[in-house]
Amino acid sequence: MEPTTDLATCLLCGAGASPALNLPRFAGASCQGCAQRVGHLLVQEPTLLTDIWPLLADDAELEEPEPTVQRADGKTVELRQVIAEMKRELSVEDRMKLAEMYGEIGLIREQLEECGRVLVAASAPALAQRALDVLFSPELCSPRGIEELRGRLFPA
Ligand SMILES: [Zn+2]
């Protein structure tokens, strides 16, 4: 879905959202500021969000030792670290593509975290919208996801 320029009320902060990022599943919209706040939470505290995105708790791969690779200089490093360095070179659009690919191959925790990074970095509403479409899909997000997030972002 495309972001719209109609004035809508943000489901999270309650302010006018323009451009409005659509959250059709929750019959409303988010402003860009709140989308970015959600991204920060996902990147910084994914383990605290498992009631909203249950698959963030999918730690099957944590039980296995992280594979290591040998660098050109002979040093052995964790594969995870090498990937993190490579990702730093990617554009936000490429990171979004990566997130979508993670979904296709079933790496959902990675997909969710990558969407969070896109939200943190995205200046273009169309990219933020793509990340939100994934994050708030019925397959991944709890039906109470928006309410829960509102409570986290704006504690009463
Ligand atoms: Zn907002």
Residues whose N, C-alpha, C, O or C-beta is under 5 A from the ligand:
A	BS01	ZN	C10 L12 C13 G14 C31 C34
